[in-house]
Amino acid sequence: MFLCEPGQLSGGVVRLAGAEGRHAATVRRLAAGERVDVTDGAGLVAECVVVTARPGELELAVRSRRRDLRPQPALVAVQALPKGDRGQLAVELMTEAGLDVIVPWQAQRCVTRWREDKAGRGVARWRATAREAAKQARRSWLPEVTGLAGMDEVLRRASGAALAVLLDPGAPAALSEVPLPASGEIVVIIGPEGGVAPAEATAFTGAGAVPAHLGPTVLRASSAGVAATAVLLSRCGRWARVGETGGC
C-alpha cells in the first residue's frame, strides 16, 4: 500500500513520486503491468496498474476505487513512554494489529522523560513509525498519534469514552470478560514498566476506567498494547469485518 494526497486519487491517473515513488520504483522495482494500491490514509483506496516506470517515479492507471468505512468501535491506546526504542516497537505492533489512536503518556513512573525539547521529536518518530507500519499492514486508515499527554488530558479522554480500561496484572477481571460497547471509543491505558502509580490508578478508576488483566503473565509496556488490541478487536468483531466498504 502506498500513500498520496487526497486530491491525487480523483482522476484516472496517479503519479507516484517523491519518497513513495522512490520506494515503489527503486526499492520495490515495480514495472509496467503490476498491481499497485494507493490510499489517502482516510479510507479512500485506488486499485491501480503501473503504466510507466521511471527512476524514482511511477505512473498508475486507476482501475477502481473503494472507500472503507471508519472502523467502529474506535480503539485508543494511552501508551506510557517505554524505555529506548521500545516505544516505537509498541507503536509499530499496535498499528499493524489495527489500533486507531495512540496517545503518548508521561506517566509518573516512566523512566523515559520527554522534556519540551524532546517531545516534538519523540512524537514525530512515533508518527513516522505508525505511517510505515500502516503501509506494511495495508491499512486504508492511518492511525492518529496525538501529542504528548499529561494526566489531566488522559483523564478527560477516559471519562468521555464509551469504555475505558486500565491494564493491571493484579485486577480481578480479565480483559476477555469486560463487556464491550458497539460504538464510540474504547480507551486502553497502558502503564510503564514500573506499573501505574497508586494515585494514578485511583484517578483513573474515579474517571470510570475498569481495571482488567491480560492473563497469568506480566507483559512489558511495549507488548501489552498489541496483546490488548488483539483481544479487543477480535471480541468486538472488527477482525471479522474485513470487507466493509462504502460507496465511492
C-alpha positions as CSV (number, residue, x, y, z in Angstrom):
1,M,0.0,0.0,0.0
2,F,1.4,3.4,-1.0
3,L,0.3,6.8,0.3
4,C,-0.6,10.0,-1.6
5,E,-2.5,13.3,-1.1
6,P,-6.3,13.0,-1.3
7,G,-6.6,15.1,-4.5
8,Q,-4.3,12.7,-6.4
9,L,-6.9,9.9,-6.3
10,S,-9.7,11.9,-8.1
11,G,-8.6,11.3,-11.7
12,G,-7.9,8.3,-13.8
13,V,-4.1,8.6,-13.5
14,V,-2.0,8.7,-10.3
15,R,1.6,9.9,-10.4
16,L,3.6,8.4,-7.6
17,A,6.7,10.5,-6.9
18,G,8.8,11.7,-4.0
19,A,9.6,9.2,-1.2
20,E,6.7,6.9,-2.2
21,G,7.8,6.9,-5.8
22,R,11.4,6.1,-5.0
23,H,10.3,3.2,-2.8
24,A,7.9,1.8,-5.4
25,A,10.2,2.3,-8.4
26,T,13.7,1.9,-7.0
27,V,13.3,-0.3,-3.9
28,R,10.4,-2.5,-4.9
29,R,11.3,-2.2,-8.7
30,L,7.7,-2.3,-9.7
31,A,7.3,-2.5,-13.5
32,A,4.5,-1.8,-16.1
33,G,1.6,-4.1,-15.7
34,E,2.0,-4.7,-12.0
35,R,-0.8,-4.1,-9.5
36,V,-0.4,-1.2,-7.0
37,D,-2.9,0.0,-4.3
38,V,-2.8,3.7,-3.2
39,T,-4.6,5.3,-0.3
40,D,-5.1,8.8,1.1
41,G,-4.9,7.4,4.6
42,A,-8.5,8.4,5.3
43,G,-10.4,5.4,3.9
44,L,-10.1,6.0,0.1
45,V,-8.2,3.3,-1.9
46,A,-7.4,3.4,-5.6
47,E,-6.7,0.0,-7.1
48,C,-4.2,0.7,-9.9
49,V,-1.9,-0.8,-12.5
50,V,1.6,0.5,-13.4
51,V,1.6,2.2,-16.8
52,T,5.0,3.7,-16.8
53,A,8.0,3.2,-14.5
54,R,10.8,5.7,-14.4
55,P,13.7,6.2,-11.9
56,G,12.0,7.3,-8.7
57,E,8.6,7.6,-10.2
58,L,5.6,5.6,-11.3
59,E,2.6,6.5,-13.5
60,L,-0.5,4.5,-12.5
61,A,-3.8,3.9,-14.2
62,V,-6.8,3.8,-11.7
63,R,-8.9,0.6,-12.4
64,S,-11.3,1.0,-9.5
65,R,-11.8,2.9,-6.2
66,R,-13.3,1.9,-2.8
67,R,-14.0,3.8,0.4
68,D,-13.5,1.8,3.6
69,L,-15.7,2.8,6.5
70,R,-14.1,4.1,9.6
71,P,-13.9,1.1,12.0
72,Q,-16.2,1.0,15.0
73,P,-15.8,0.9,17.9
74,A,-12.6,3.0,17.7
75,L,-9.7,1.7,19.8
76,V,-7.4,4.2,21.6
77,A,-4.2,3.3,23.4
78,V,-2.9,5.6,26.1
79,Q,0.7,4.4,26.0
80,A,3.1,5.3,28.8
81,L,6.5,6.0,27.4
82,P,8.7,2.9,27.4
83,K,12.5,3.0,27.5
84,G,14.7,3.4,24.5
85,D,13.2,2.3,21.1
86,R,10.5,0.2,22.8
87,G,8.1,3.0,22.3
88,Q,8.5,2.8,18.5
89,L,8.2,-1.0,18.7
90,A,4.9,-0.6,20.6
91,V,3.6,1.8,18.0
92,E,4.6,-0.5,15.2
93,L,2.9,-3.5,16.7
94,M,-0.3,-1.8,17.7
95,T,-0.6,-0.1,14.2
96,E,-0.2,-3.5,12.4
97,A,-2.8,-5.0,14.6
98,G,-5.3,-2.3,13.8
99,L,-5.3,0.3,16.6
100,D,-6.9,3.7,15.7
101,V,-5.4,6.3,18.0
102,I,-2.1,6.3,20.1
103,V,-1.7,8.8,22.9
104,P,1.8,9.1,24.3
105,W,1.6,9.5,28.0
106,Q,4.1,10.8,30.5
107,A,3.2,8.6,33.5
108,Q,4.6,9.2,36.9
109,R,6.8,6.1,36.9
110,C,8.1,6.5,33.3
111,V,11.9,6.2,33.2
112,T,11.9,7.9,29.8
113,R,11.1,11.7,30.1
114,W,10.2,13.7,27.0
115,R,11.1,17.3,28.0
116,E,9.9,20.2,26.0
117,D,12.8,20.0,23.6
118,K,12.4,16.2,23.1
119,A,8.6,15.9,23.0
120,G,8.3,17.1,19.4
121,R,11.0,14.8,18.1
122,G,9.5,11.8,20.1
123,V,6.0,12.4,18.7
124,A,7.5,12.7,15.1
125,R,9.3,9.4,15.5
126,W,6.1,7.7,16.7
127,R,4.1,9.2,13.8
128,A,6.7,8.1,11.2
129,T,6.7,4.6,12.7
130,A,2.9,4.5,12.6
131,R,2.8,5.6,8.9
132,E,5.3,2.9,7.8
133,A,3.6,0.2,9.8
134,A,0.2,1.2,8.3
135,K,1.6,0.8,4.8
136,Q,3.1,-2.6,5.7
137,A,-0.3,-3.7,7.1
138,R,-2.1,-2.4,4.0
139,R,-4.3,-0.1,6.1
140,S,-6.6,2.4,4.4
141,W,-6.9,4.4,7.6
142,L,-3.8,5.7,9.1
143,P,-3.8,5.7,12.9
144,E,-3.6,9.1,14.7
145,V,-0.6,9.7,17.0
146,T,-1.5,12.6,19.3
147,G,0.8,15.0,21.1
148,L,2.3,14.1,24.4
149,A,-0.5,13.9,27.0
150,G,-0.4,14.7,30.7
151,M,-2.6,13.2,33.4
152,D,-5.5,15.7,33.0
153,E,-5.8,15.1,29.3
154,V,-5.8,11.3,29.7
155,L,-8.4,11.5,32.4
156,R,-10.7,13.6,30.1
157,R,-10.3,11.1,27.4
158,A,-11.1,8.2,29.7
159,S,-14.1,9.8,31.2
160,G,-15.5,10.6,27.8
161,A,-15.0,7.1,26.3
162,A,-17.7,4.5,25.8
163,L,-15.3,2.2,27.8
164,A,-12.0,2.9,29.5
165,V,-9.8,0.0,30.6
166,L,-6.8,0.3,32.9
167,L,-4.5,-2.7,32.3
168,D,-3.5,-4.1,35.7
169,P,-2.0,-7.5,36.2
170,G,-3.5,-7.6,39.6
171,A,-7.1,-6.8,38.6
172,P,-9.8,-9.4,39.4
173,A,-11.4,-9.2,35.9
174,A,-9.9,-10.4,32.6
175,L,-9.9,-8.1,29.6
176,S,-11.5,-11.0,27.7
177,E,-14.6,-10.7,30.0
178,V,-15.2,-7.0,30.1
179,P,-18.4,-6.0,28.3
180,L,-17.7,-4.0,25.2
181,P,-19.7,-1.2,23.5
182,A,-20.7,-1.5,19.9
183,S,-19.6,2.1,19.0
184,G,-17.7,5.0,20.4
185,E,-14.2,4.9,21.8
186,I,-12.6,2.1,23.8
187,V,-9.6,3.6,25.6
188,V,-6.9,1.2,26.9
189,I,-4.5,2.7,29.4
190,I,-1.0,1.0,29.3
191,G,1.3,1.8,32.2
192,P,5.1,1.9,32.3
193,E,7.4,-0.9,33.3
194,G,7.1,0.0,37.0
195,G,3.3,0.0,36.8
196,V,0.8,2.7,37.3
197,A,1.3,4.7,40.5
198,P,-1.4,4.3,43.1
199,A,-2.6,7.9,42.8
200,E,-2.9,7.5,39.0
201,A,-4.8,4.2,39.4
202,T,-7.3,5.9,41.8
203,A,-7.8,8.8,39.5
204,F,-8.4,6.5,36.5
205,T,-11.0,4.4,38.3
206,G,-12.6,7.6,39.6
207,A,-13.0,8.6,35.9
208,G,-14.7,5.4,35.2
209,A,-11.9,3.2,34.0
210,V,-12.3,-0.6,34.6
211,P,-9.2,-2.4,35.8
212,A,-8.5,-5.6,33.8
213,H,-5.7,-8.1,33.3
214,L,-4.5,-9.7,30.1
215,G,-3.8,-13.2,31.6
216,P,-1.5,-15.0,34.1
217,T,1.8,-13.4,32.8
218,V,3.0,-9.8,33.1
219,L,3.8,-8.2,29.7
220,R,6.2,-5.4,29.0
221,A,4.9,-1.9,28.4
222,S,5.9,-2.3,24.7
223,S,3.9,-5.6,24.2
224,A,0.9,-5.1,26.4
225,G,-0.8,-2.8,23.9
226,V,-0.7,-5.2,21.0
227,A,-2.0,-8.0,23.2
228,A,-4.9,-5.8,24.4
229,T,-5.5,-4.7,20.8
230,A,-5.8,-8.3,19.6
231,V,-8.2,-9.3,22.4
232,L,-10.5,-6.3,21.8
233,L,-10.5,-6.2,18.0
234,S,-11.3,-10.0,18.0
235,R,-14.0,-9.7,20.6
236,C,-15.8,-6.7,19.1
237,G,-15.8,-8.3,15.6
238,R,-13.6,-5.9,13.8
239,W,-11.2,-8.6,12.7
240,A,-14.2,-10.5,11.1
241,R,-15.4,-7.4,9.2
242,V,-12.5,-7.2,6.7
243,G,-14.6,-6.3,3.6
244,E,-16.8,-3.5,5.0
245,T,-16.8,-0.6,2.4
246,G,-18.9,2.3,1.4
247,G,-19.8,3.8,-1.9
248,C,-17.3,5.9,-3.7
